[in-house]
């Protein structure tokens, strides 16, 4: 579930997500290691939060992370109505714990983060920044500050055992332009002492309670609540269009090859098979 609030005299935007059920579905589909699950969970949650920067239905937002660590890349795409999907390049990747915790930054390594907003215009909006730590919340904060000039506080967290998701969620606190500096200073002071999102969620706090607690002392008003779901929008027709877009030459080669074409959707692991006769109709 995603909740969206305005607080402090409508000067601060607060968005929170409890993404446990979303990540449970991703975990079922991708059969990931714990560190891969944490990386994907944080990125899926980040994409859901950032989807509030979209304006209309049919728009979507992608976060693509490319790293040189054992995990490779991570991708998450959220639609405006909070249907999210994603995957990691190497779901089996394992790295040693760091200070007793899953080392997402170490699993991702050095690289960059790209945010793509498909606003239904001819060209999508694309912004890329180098990774700060590979821990994802910090990288998204850096992206927003540097690529979109929006200061924000972002917390993302996943608690996972080898067998199941215990908690997953996050929040973003964003002062709107012209917000009083003293409010910003106060909120930044709170972050340093606020418990981790996974501690709060796993102790049974709801995402609403967490945001209200963070903003205590300020007025806070809920603007919207949106159900979040892990959902892939692939279909045989979409894959057909993708094959057709390869062009006549490529498709003729596949027909000559005689093995047909097998395409696996990375987001939901569905296999699509097209035999030579199918391929001929594409030409
Ligand atoms: Zn799919």
Boltz pocket constraint, residues with backbone or C-beta under 6 A from the ligand:
constraints:
  - pocket:
      binder: B
      contacts: [[A, 232], [A, 233], [A, 234], [A, 235], [A, 265], [A, 266], [A, 267], [A, 268], [A, 269], [A, 270]]
      max_distance: 6.0
